[in-house]
Amino acid sequence: MAPKLLTSSQLADEIGVSRRSIARYVAAGILVPELYTPGGQARFDLEKSKQQLREHTRRQREQ
């Protein structure tokens, strides 16, 4: 079964940050959307996004 993909607003609600924070994470390359719709809107897999944020946090702590 394919994972349910979330909008940036839905992802923000799930992880407890603002939609703007999600946009900043994408712009900085911290989060990579699962796909973009034909209209250019990002869609995210919740578990993959959480993993990307954990990896980013781990790298930041190692610096």
C-alpha positions in Angstrom: 0.0 0.0 0.0 1.4 3.4 -1.0 1.9 5.9 1.8 -0.5 8.8 2.2 1.2 11.9 0.9 0.7 15.2 2.9 0.5 18.8 1.8 3.0 21.2 3.5 0.2 22.4 5.8 -0.7 18.9 6.8 3.0 18.0 7.4 3.4 21.2 9.5 0.4 20.2 11.6 1.7 16.7 12.1 5.2 17.7 13.2 4.2 20.8 15.1 5.9 23.6 13.1 4.5 26.4 10.8 3.9 25.9 7.1 6.5 28.6 6.6 9.1 26.4 8.4 8.3 23.6 6.0 8.9 25.9 3.1 12.2 27.0 4.6 13.3 23.4 5.2 12.6 22.6 1.5 14.4 25.7 0.3 17.4 24.8 2.4 17.4 21.2 1.2 16.6 19.8 4.7 13.3 18.3 3.5 12.9 16.8 0.1 9.3 16.3 -1.0 8.2 12.9 -2.2 6.8 14.5 -5.3 5.5 17.6 -6.9 2.0 17.8 -8.4 1.6 19.0 -12.0 0.7 22.4 -10.4 4.1 22.5 -8.6 2.8 21.8 -5.1 5.0 19.6 -2.9 3.7 16.4 -1.3 5.4 14.7 1.6 5.6 11.3 3.1 5.3 11.8 6.9 7.8 9.1 8.0 10.4 10.0 5.4 10.1 13.7 6.4 10.6 12.9 10.1 13.7 10.8 9.2 15.1 13.7 7.1 14.6 16.1 10.1 16.2 13.6 12.5 19.2 13.3 10.2 19.5 17.1 9.9 19.4 17.4 13.7 22.0 14.7 14.1 24.3 16.4 11.6 23.9 19.7 13.4 24.8 18.2 16.7 28.0 16.7 15.2 29.3 20.0 14.0 
